[in-house]
Amino acid sequence: MSPAARSPYVFLRLPHLVAAGSWHMAADRALLEWVSRDPSRLVFRTYSWARPTLSLGRSEPYPDGWDEKALLREGIDVVRRPTGGNAVLHVEEVTFALAASIPGPWNLTPRGFANAAAESLSRALSACGVAGSRVEEGRRAAPGPGAALCFARSAPGEVLAEGYKVAGIASRFGREGAVCHASVPLTARSRSIARLRQAARGESEALERNARSLGELLGLEAGLEAAGGEGAAERLAAAIAGSLAEEIGKQFGARRVDAGFGAVGIDPPPPSAETGLAFDAACGSAAGAREVAGD
């Protein structure tokens, strides 16, 4: 039996849900508030987006710099994250959120929490066949909001594989809690974000130099993008989510407990054409919060 399995501490794993971006961002804010109300809470979830969505950092300017007609023409939603960082196009990816009481029984500083989340992801990717590594502090400085697209550069605390950025990570810290969420592209489609800008300014080239999807690194890109490739993408996403849940348990020394959204005080979105369950989960802002750009 692993040490995590014997731990007196637990982390809740919520069901994987497909929903609109606005609901997901509200849910992640609610997770920060939930963990901030108790000294030993830890919760993890993965999710997918009901339609392609552009998410902006909390302080990022909009619509300046963006081609609103192109966004409308391509049916892309626009939401603002509760965290910092720069713009991400969420399409054909797996996204996760992790929230924890700080310092909690794991005795972590806010930055220590963010590093533990990134390390969990790095090890989960390695377990799935992509050797990940966390960008060390001081290696590269992050530009200010709006200065670059998320995947056009790498910042300390993020995750690389084979020299490429494979996940965009950002955190928000409150007085007694923290939340981190991350975008892990499965195909190259997320890099099409550059064409939604009014002036590309070399961003497309920077994306190609700096970022790759998991599908590309695993040699699965053609299969994931082919007709009928949705099943392959869901299997890859499920493998990543399962490995990530296991690594979070190890990093925080906590036992996993599967729970519904009601356990954290969140009402699931009503069933509609834009919500639904994908792969099996088994396979406002908190007071005093501040955002940290890691993406």
N, C-alpha and C positions, 0 to 999 in steps of 0.2 A: 504494500500500500504506500502510495506517495505521501510525502509530508503534507501537501495541500489537502489530500483526502482526509487526513487526521486533524486538520486545523479546526479550531473552534470558530473561526471566522468564515463567512460565506460571501460569495458574490452572486448577484442575481443575473441570470441570462434571460433577456426578454425575447419574444418571438421575432423572427425576421419578418419585416413588413414592407410591402410596396405601397407607397403613398405619395401625395403631392409634396413638393419641397417645402412649402409653407408649414405643413403639418410636422414634417421632420425637424425643422428648425425650432418650432415651438416645443416639440418633445425634448430636444436636447437641452433647451433652456430649463425645462421643467426638471430634467434629471439633475442639473446643477443645484437647483433649489432643493430637491429631495435629499440629496446627499449632505447638503449643508445643514439639515435639521437634526442630524444625529452624528455622533462621533465615530461610527464604525460602519458606514455604508459604502458599498461598492456595487456598481451595476454596469452591465455591458449589453450592447445590442448591435446587430448589423441591419442594414436596410438597403432598399433599392428605390429608385425614383420612378414615379408613374409616367413621366415624360422627360425628355431632355431638359435639363435645368442649369442655368447659369447661377452660381452662388458667389456672392461678393463678401469680402471681409467687412467687419462691423463698421470700419471707418473709411471704406473705399468709395471714391466718388462715382456717382452714376446719375444721369446717363452720359456724362462727359466721357468721350473716348470710345463710346459703343455705338454700333450701327443698329438703332432701334428697329428700323424697317426690316433688316435681315433677321433679327431675333423674332419678330412677329411673323415674317414669311416662313421661317423654319419651325414655328410652333414651339419656341424655347421659352420656358418660364424663367423668371428672374426672382431670386430671393436673397435676403441678406442674412448672413450667419451671425450667431451671437459671439463668435470668435473673431480674431484678427486675420491678417494675411491677405492674400490676393485672389483673383478670380479663378474659378474652376468650372469647367463644363462637365457636368455629371451625366454620363451616358455610357452604357456597357461597362459597369464597374461594380465593385462591392464597397459599401461605405460602412464604417463602424463608429460607434460612440462609446466612450468609457468615462464614467464619472465616479469620483471617490471623495469620501470625507478626508479632510486634510487637517492635521497630520495623520489622523487615523491610527489604528493599531499597527499599520505598516510603517509609521513614523517617517513619513515622506514630506519634504518641502514641496511647494508647488512645482518647481522645476524638476525635482526628483520624480514626481508623479508623471510629468510629461515625458521624461526620459524612460521611465518604466513602461509607459504605453508604447513608445517607439521601439524599445528593446523587445517587447512582446511581439510586435508586428514583424520585426526583423527575424526573430527566431521562427515565427509561424511561416514566413515565406521560405526560409531555409528548409523547413520540414516539408514544404510543397515542391521543392526542387529548384528554388531560386535563392542563391546565397545572398542574404541581405546583410546590411551593416548600417549602423546609425552614424549620421554625420556628427562628429565631435564638436564640442563648444569651441568657438574661436576660429573654426576652419573658414567659414564664409559668413559675412554679415548680410542680413536681410535688408532689402531696400524698403523705403516707406510705402504706405498704402498707395496702390495705383501705379507704382513704378515698374512693375513687371507682372506678367501672368504667373500664376502659381508654379506651373511645371516648367517654366522657362529658366528657373534657377533653383539652387538648393540652399537650405539654411540649416544651422545647427539644430540637432534633434530630429531631423528628418531621416528617411530611410532610402538608401541606395542599393542597387544590385547591378553588378557588372559595370559599375561606374555611372549608371543612369539613375535618375530619380524615378522611383516606382510608386510613391505615395505622397500625397499632400496632407500635412498634419498641422492642425492649429488647436490652441487651448485657450480656455478662459478660466481665470482663478477668482474665487470669492474668498471671503474671510475664513470660511470653514469648509470649503469644498472646491473641487476643480472638475472641469469637463474637457475632454479631448475628443475631437472627431477627425476622421481621416478618409480620404478618397483613394481607392486603389483601382486604377483602370485595368480592365481586362483586355481591351483592344486599343488601337491607335486613335479611335474616333474622338477621344477627349482633346486631342491636340488640334482638332479643327476649330478650336476656339479662336484662333488668330483671325480667321476670316470674318468674325463677328465684330472686329474692331474697326473703327473709322480710319485709322492709320496704323498699319501693321508695325512699322518701325523695326523691322528685322525680328519680330517676335516669333514668326513661323520658323525661321532658321534657328532661333534660340531653343525653341521647343524640340526641334529635331536633334539638336546637339545634346540636350540635357535630359530628355525623358524617354522612357519606353514603358510599354504596358507589360503585364505579366504574360499575356498570351504571346507577345512577340518574343520575350526572353525564353519562354518554354517551347517555342516553335509551333504554337497552336493557333496563330493568328488567322490563317486561312480557314481552319475548321470553325473557329468561333464566329467568323463573319459570313460563312457560307449559309445558304438556305438550310434551315433546320438546326443551325448552330446554337440556338437558344439553350437547348438541353446541355450541351457541352459547357456553355458559359455558366449555367447554374451549378453544374457539378464542380467546376473550378472554384466558383464563389463559395460553395458549401464546404469544400476542402479547406479553403483559407479561413473561413469563419470557425470551423471546428478546431483547427490548429491554433488559431488566435485565442479561443476560449481556454484551451489547455495551457497555453503559455501565460495568460493572465493569471490563472490559478497559481502557477509556479512563481511568477514575479511577486505577487501579493500574498502568497501563502494562504490562500483562501479556497474553500470548497465551492464548487459550482452548484447552484440551485436554479432550476428552470422555473420561471414565474411569468405571469401575465402582466399586462400594463397596469391593471388595477392595483397591483402590489406596490407600485411607485406613484399611485395617485393620478395616472394619466388615462383619459378616455380614448380608446382607439378611434380612428376616423370612421364615420359611417360607411358601410359598403357602397361602392359606386364604381363607375367605369375606370376611375383613377386610383383605386386601392385594391389590395389583394395580398394574399400570402404567396411567397415564392418558395425557395427551397426550405426543407424541414429544418427547424432551428436546432434539432439534435445533431445532424451530420455536423416681453418683460425679461429680466435677468436678476440674478441674486444680488442682494445688497452688497455694495462694495466690490463688485466684480471688476476685473480688468482683463483685457484680452492680450494674448501673446501670439504673435505671428510665428508659425512654424512651417507655414506652407508658402 
